[in-house]
Amino acid sequence: MRRLILVAALVMVLIVGGGLTAQIAAGGGTANFPWVIRSTANPDASVLDMTPWKAEQLFLVVACVVFNLIGAGLTVMLVIWFLNWQVKKVQAEARLESASRRPAEET
């Protein structure tokens, strides 16, 4: 079940990435994301509108920050998980060793 969820999440990420790539390619190399940022060719149009290259740069900076935070969090999580696993392994080996050193109780 876990593998199925992982594969489904990976497929969704690939589909979204392909859609964004297709949208950038259809726009002549400029990103125009209507659901995120309004862009215009006239920089004096409004304070809420951006030129296409500024919108693309903003999108890339936000994506970079988000993915770096997620990546750093996952890295720290994996390091702590690995260290905790090693501690549990050593504690289990110590329990086995101490149990084997005790003389068997005679009944």
C-alpha positions as CSV (number, residue, x, y, z in Angstrom):
1,M,0.0,0.0,0.0
2,R,2.8,2.4,0.9
3,R,4.5,1.8,-2.5
4,L,1.3,2.5,-4.3
5,I,0.9,5.8,-2.5
6,L,4.5,6.7,-3.3
7,V,4.1,5.8,-7.0
8,A,0.8,7.8,-7.2
9,A,2.5,10.8,-5.6
10,L,5.4,10.6,-8.0
11,V,3.1,10.3,-11.0
12,M,1.1,13.4,-9.9
13,V,4.4,15.4,-9.5
14,L,5.4,14.3,-13.0
15,I,2.0,15.2,-14.5
16,V,2.1,18.7,-12.9
17,G,5.7,19.3,-14.0
18,G,4.8,18.2,-17.5
19,G,1.8,20.6,-17.5
20,L,3.9,23.5,-16.4
21,T,6.6,22.7,-18.9
22,A,4.0,22.5,-21.7
23,Q,2.6,25.8,-20.6
24,I,6.0,27.5,-20.7
25,A,6.8,26.0,-24.1
26,A,3.4,27.1,-25.5
27,G,4.1,30.7,-24.3
28,G,7.3,31.0,-26.3
29,G,9.6,30.4,-23.4
30,T,8.0,32.8,-21.0
31,A,6.0,31.7,-18.0
32,N,2.4,32.9,-17.8
33,F,0.7,31.3,-14.8
34,P,-2.8,32.8,-14.7
35,W,-3.8,31.1,-11.5
36,V,-0.7,32.4,-9.6
37,I,0.6,35.6,-11.1
38,R,-1.0,38.1,-13.5
39,S,1.5,39.2,-16.2
40,T,1.4,41.9,-18.8
41,A,3.6,43.3,-21.5
42,N,3.1,46.8,-20.1
43,P,5.0,47.3,-16.8
44,D,3.0,50.4,-16.0
45,A,-0.4,48.6,-16.1
46,S,-0.9,48.0,-12.5
47,V,1.0,47.3,-9.3
48,L,-0.5,43.8,-9.2
49,D,0.7,43.0,-12.7
50,M,4.2,41.9,-13.6
51,T,6.2,41.6,-16.8
52,P,6.6,37.9,-17.8
53,W,10.2,37.7,-16.9
54,K,9.6,39.1,-13.4
55,A,6.7,36.7,-12.9
56,E,9.0,33.8,-13.9
57,Q,11.8,34.9,-11.6
58,L,9.3,35.2,-8.7
59,F,8.0,31.8,-9.4
60,L,11.5,30.3,-9.5
61,V,12.6,32.0,-6.3
62,V,9.5,30.8,-4.4
63,A,9.9,27.3,-5.8
64,C,13.6,27.2,-4.9
65,V,12.9,28.3,-1.3
66,V,10.1,25.8,-0.8
67,F,12.0,22.9,-2.3
68,N,15.1,23.8,-0.3
69,L,13.2,23.9,3.0
70,I,11.6,20.5,2.2
71,G,14.9,19.0,1.1
72,A,16.7,20.2,4.3
73,G,13.9,19.0,6.5
74,L,13.9,15.5,4.8
75,T,17.7,15.4,5.2
76,V,17.6,16.2,8.9
77,M,14.8,13.7,9.4
78,L,16.7,10.9,7.6
79,V,19.9,11.6,9.7
80,I,18.0,11.5,13.0
81,W,16.1,8.4,11.9
82,F,19.4,6.6,11.0
83,L,21.0,7.6,14.3
84,N,18.0,6.5,16.3
85,W,18.0,3.2,14.5
86,Q,21.7,2.7,15.4
87,V,21.0,3.5,19.0
88,K,18.1,1.0,19.1
89,K,20.4,-1.6,17.5
90,V,23.2,-1.1,20.0
91,Q,20.7,-1.3,22.9
92,A,19.2,-4.5,21.6
93,E,22.7,-6.0,21.2
94,A,23.6,-5.0,24.8
95,R,20.4,-6.6,26.1
96,L,21.2,-9.8,24.3
97,E,24.8,-9.8,25.5
98,S,23.8,-9.2,29.1
99,A,21.1,-12.0,28.9
100,S,23.7,-14.5,27.5
101,R,26.2,-13.6,30.3
102,R,23.7,-14.3,33.1
103,P,23.9,-17.9,34.4
104,A,20.8,-19.9,33.7
105,E,18.6,-20.1,36.8
106,E,18.2,-23.7,38.1
107,T,14.7,-24.7,39.0
